[in-house]
Amino acid sequence: MQIKNLFEEDDAVSPVIGVILMVAITVILAAVIASFVLGLGDTAGEVQPQATWNFEYEEANTDSYDFTGNTDYGSIADGTLTEGNGTLEITVSDGEAVETADLYIRGDGIYEDTSDGATAGTAGDATETDEIVVADIADVSEDEFSASEGFTIPVDDNYDIDLVWDTGDDSSTLDEDKGPEA
């Protein structure tokens, strides 16, 4: 075999490489198109807010029944205010602003204001629930929370909650907390 012929006889290698490249490109294009057709390419969605949360439990003052921003939840726990009830103040301690419409409190040992038209500073009733929409809390008037802003809810001392960010399309647990007796 001569060296000159070695460089001139490469007909078998080029067509094979060309076919392999064409098949690979076709497979990649088919995968990309299939992901969009099946809806897998549209799942990027929104990114959860990056914020640090602070939870502070305070036992109820059973003498005055006055807690949660001066709102009287005198009928908490089916009309019996006990030393096992209190308030949980939840605030953004650091990070970006979070829209109140996308925040939920989910879990056990939490209460919501069920009186008609109760606002902060007025008397109201509370009923145990497993979910609270933060934007519906009487003393929340902001569209979003920034650092040092937050809200207060009535809770049992054995509460177990998740602070959830839920846009309807995307959902994530931002933080969680448990009561002192949980």
PEQUI-V706437 format. One record per residue. N is the residue number from 1. RES is the residue in three letters. SS is DSSP state (alpha for helix, beta for strand, coil for the rest). PHI is phi in degrees with one decimal (999 if undefined). NEAR is the number of other C-alpha atoms within 12 Angstrom. Layout:
BEGIN
n=N res=RES ss=SS phi=PHI near=NEAR
n=N res=RES ss=SS phi=PHI near=NEAR
END
This chain:
BEGIN
n=1 res=MET ss=coil phi=999 near=8
n=2 res=GLN ss=coil phi=-99.3 near=8
n=3 res=ILE ss=alpha phi=-65.5 near=8
n=4 res=LYS ss=alpha phi=-62.9 near=9
n=5 res=ASN ss=alpha phi=-69.4 near=10
n=6 res=LEU ss=alpha phi=-61.8 near=10
n=7 res=PHE ss=alpha phi=-80.2 near=11
n=8 res=GLU ss=alpha phi=-93.8 near=12
n=9 res=GLU ss=coil phi=-104.5 near=13
n=10 res=ASP ss=coil phi=-119.4 near=13
n=11 res=ASP ss=alpha phi=-66.2 near=13
n=12 res=ALA ss=alpha phi=-77.2 near=11
n=13 res=VAL ss=alpha phi=-81.3 near=13
n=14 res=SER ss=alpha phi=-61.1 near=12
n=15 res=PRO ss=alpha phi=-63.7 near=12
n=16 res=VAL ss=alpha phi=-67.2 near=13
n=17 res=ILE ss=alpha phi=-63.4 near=14
n=18 res=GLY ss=alpha phi=-62.2 near=14
n=19 res=VAL ss=alpha phi=-66.1 near=14
n=20 res=ILE ss=alpha phi=-62.1 near=14
n=21 res=LEU ss=alpha phi=-63.0 near=14
n=22 res=MET ss=alpha phi=-65.4 near=14
n=23 res=VAL ss=alpha phi=-65.6 near=14
n=24 res=ALA ss=alpha phi=-62.9 near=14
n=25 res=ILE ss=alpha phi=-63.7 near=14
n=26 res=THR ss=alpha phi=-63.8 near=14
n=27 res=VAL ss=alpha phi=-65.1 near=14
n=28 res=ILE ss=alpha phi=-63.9 near=14
n=29 res=LEU ss=alpha phi=-62.3 near=14
n=30 res=ALA ss=alpha phi=-64.1 near=15
n=31 res=ALA ss=alpha phi=-66.0 near=16
n=32 res=VAL ss=alpha phi=-64.8 near=17
n=33 res=ILE ss=alpha phi=-64.2 near=16
n=34 res=ALA ss=alpha phi=-64.5 near=15
n=35 res=SER ss=alpha phi=-65.1 near=15
n=36 res=PHE ss=alpha phi=-74.5 near=15
n=37 res=VAL ss=alpha phi=-65.5 near=12
n=38 res=LEU ss=coil phi=-82.9 near=13
n=39 res=GLY ss=coil phi=86.9 near=12
n=40 res=LEU ss=alpha phi=-78.6 near=14
n=41 res=GLY ss=alpha phi=-81.8 near=14
n=42 res=ASP ss=alpha phi=-100.0 near=15
n=43 res=THR ss=coil phi=-90.3 near=13
n=44 res=ALA ss=coil phi=-60.4 near=12
n=45 res=GLY ss=coil phi=58.8 near=14
n=46 res=GLU ss=coil phi=-87.8 near=16
n=47 res=VAL ss=coil phi=-99.1 near=17
n=48 res=GLN ss=coil phi=-61.0 near=25
n=49 res=PRO ss=coil phi=-66.3 near=30
n=50 res=GLN ss=coil phi=-99.6 near=21
n=51 res=ALA ss=beta phi=-140.3 near=25
n=52 res=THR ss=beta phi=-103.5 near=25
n=53 res=TRP ss=beta phi=-112.6 near=32
n=54 res=ASN ss=beta phi=-119.2 near=25
n=55 res=PHE ss=beta phi=-116.0 near=29
n=56 res=GLU ss=beta phi=-132.5 near=25
n=57 res=TYR ss=beta phi=-89.2 near=30
n=58 res=GLU ss=beta phi=-131.9 near=26
n=59 res=GLU ss=beta phi=-65.4 near=29
n=60 res=ALA ss=coil phi=-66.8 near=32
n=61 res=ASN ss=coil phi=-84.6 near=21
n=62 res=THR ss=coil phi=-72.3 near=21
n=63 res=ASP ss=coil phi=-78.1 near=13
n=64 res=SER ss=coil phi=-106.3 near=14
n=65 res=TYR ss=coil phi=54.8 near=29
n=66 res=ASP ss=coil phi=-109.1 near=28
n=67 res=PHE ss=beta phi=-155.7 near=33
n=68 res=THR ss=coil phi=61.2 near=41
n=69 res=GLY ss=coil phi=61.3 near=28
n=70 res=ASN ss=coil phi=68.2 near=25
n=71 res=THR ss=beta phi=-85.9 near=32
n=72 res=ASP ss=beta phi=-88.6 near=34
n=73 res=TYR ss=coil phi=-98.9 near=43
n=74 res=GLY ss=coil phi=-61.4 near=33
n=75 res=SER ss=coil phi=-99.2 near=27
n=76 res=ILE ss=alpha phi=-58.9 near=40
n=77 res=ALA ss=alpha phi=55.7 near=27
n=78 res=ASP ss=alpha phi=58.8 near=15
n=79 res=GLY ss=alpha phi=88.7 near=17
n=80 res=THR ss=coil phi=-118.8 near=19
n=81 res=LEU ss=coil phi=-84.8 near=28
n=82 res=THR ss=coil phi=-123.5 near=23
n=83 res=GLU ss=coil phi=-70.8 near=21
n=84 res=GLY ss=coil phi=-84.3 near=26
n=85 res=ASN ss=beta phi=-103.5 near=40
n=86 res=GLY ss=beta phi=-171.9 near=39
n=87 res=THR ss=beta phi=-124.9 near=39
n=88 res=LEU ss=beta phi=-123.7 near=36
n=89 res=GLU ss=beta phi=-94.2 near=28
n=90 res=ILE ss=beta phi=-117.9 near=36
n=91 res=THR ss=beta phi=-131.9 near=31
n=92 res=VAL ss=beta phi=-81.3 near=30
n=93 res=SER ss=beta phi=-92.6 near=22
n=94 res=ASP ss=beta phi=-167.2 near=19
n=95 res=GLY ss=beta phi=114.9 near=19
n=96 res=GLU ss=coil phi=-82.7 near=20
n=97 res=ALA ss=coil phi=-66.4 near=26
n=98 res=VAL ss=beta phi=-125.4 near=37
n=99 res=GLU ss=beta phi=-71.0 near=29
n=100 res=THR ss=alpha phi=-68.9 near=33
n=101 res=ALA ss=alpha phi=-65.8 near=24
n=102 res=ASP ss=alpha phi=-99.9 near=31
n=103 res=LEU ss=beta phi=-102.2 near=38
n=104 res=TYR ss=beta phi=-135.0 near=36
n=105 res=ILE ss=beta phi=-107.8 near=42
n=106 res=ARG ss=beta phi=-126.6 near=33
n=107 res=GLY ss=beta phi=151.5 near=26
n=108 res=ASP ss=beta phi=-114.9 near=26
n=109 res=GLY ss=beta phi=78.5 near=37
n=110 res=ILE ss=beta phi=-112.2 near=38
n=111 res=TYR ss=beta phi=-128.5 near=38
n=112 res=GLU ss=beta phi=-125.0 near=39
n=113 res=ASP ss=beta phi=-73.9 near=38
n=114 res=THR ss=coil phi=-114.4 near=24
n=115 res=SER ss=coil phi=-78.5 near=22
n=116 res=ASP ss=coil phi=-75.8 near=13
n=117 res=GLY ss=coil phi=69.6 near=16
n=118 res=ALA ss=coil phi=-68.4 near=22
n=119 res=THR ss=coil phi=-127.7 near=24
n=120 res=ALA ss=coil phi=-56.7 near=26
n=121 res=GLY ss=coil phi=92.6 near=17
n=122 res=THR ss=coil phi=-120.6 near=22
n=123 res=ALA ss=beta phi=-73.3 near=26
n=124 res=GLY ss=coil phi=-153.0 near=32
n=125 res=ASP ss=coil phi=-101.4 near=30
n=126 res=ALA ss=beta phi=-129.0 near=35
n=127 res=THR ss=beta phi=-128.0 near=27
n=128 res=GLU ss=beta phi=-65.6 near=28
n=129 res=THR ss=beta phi=-144.8 near=25
n=130 res=ASP ss=beta phi=-114.6 near=21
n=131 res=GLU ss=beta phi=-153.6 near=26
n=132 res=ILE ss=beta phi=-127.6 near=37
n=133 res=VAL ss=beta phi=-85.0 near=29
n=134 res=VAL ss=alpha phi=-59.3 near=35
n=135 res=ALA ss=alpha phi=-64.5 near=24
n=136 res=ASP ss=alpha phi=-90.1 near=27
n=137 res=ILE ss=coil phi=-70.0 near=36
n=138 res=ALA ss=coil phi=-56.9 near=32
n=139 res=ASP ss=coil phi=-91.0 near=27
n=140 res=VAL ss=coil phi=-99.4 near=27
n=141 res=SER ss=coil phi=-114.8 near=19
n=142 res=GLU ss=coil phi=-86.9 near=20
n=143 res=ASP ss=coil phi=-83.0 near=19
n=144 res=GLU ss=beta phi=-152.7 near=24
n=145 res=PHE ss=beta phi=-108.9 near=31
n=146 res=SER ss=coil phi=-111.5 near=25
n=147 res=ALA ss=coil phi=-55.7 near=20
n=148 res=SER ss=coil phi=74.0 near=22
n=149 res=GLU ss=coil phi=-106.4 near=29
n=150 res=GLY ss=beta phi=-178.3 near=35
n=151 res=PHE ss=beta phi=-154.3 near=37
n=152 res=THR ss=beta phi=-129.5 near=35
n=153 res=ILE ss=beta phi=-130.0 near=51
n=154 res=PRO ss=beta phi=-78.2 near=50
n=155 res=VAL ss=beta phi=-144.4 near=50
n=156 res=ASP ss=beta phi=-83.2 near=38
n=157 res=ASP ss=beta phi=-75.1 near=30
n=158 res=ASN ss=beta phi=-112.1 near=25
n=159 res=TYR ss=beta phi=-63.6 near=33
n=160 res=ASP ss=beta phi=-143.6 near=27
n=161 res=ILE ss=beta phi=-124.0 near=33
n=162 res=ASP ss=beta phi=-122.3 near=29
n=163 res=LEU ss=beta phi=-93.5 near=36
n=164 res=VAL ss=beta phi=-115.1 near=32
n=165 res=TRP ss=beta phi=-100.1 near=32
n=166 res=ASP ss=beta phi=-141.4 near=28
n=167 res=THR ss=coil phi=-93.2 near=22
n=168 res=GLY ss=coil phi=101.9 near=14
n=169 res=ASP ss=coil phi=-100.1 near=15
n=170 res=ASP ss=coil phi=-123.9 near=18
n=171 res=SER ss=beta phi=-146.1 near=19
n=172 res=SER ss=beta phi=-157.9 near=24
n=173 res=THR ss=beta phi=-82.9 near=25
n=174 res=LEU ss=beta phi=-79.6 near=27
n=175 res=ASP ss=beta phi=-163.5 near=27
n=176 res=GLU ss=beta phi=-145.6 near=24
n=177 res=ASP ss=beta phi=-154.0 near=32
n=178 res=LYS ss=beta phi=-128.7 near=25
n=179 res=GLY ss=coil phi=-70.6 near=30
n=180 res=PRO ss=coil phi=-65.0 near=22
n=181 res=GLU ss=coil phi=-105.1 near=18
n=182 res=ALA ss=coil phi=-79.8 near=15
END
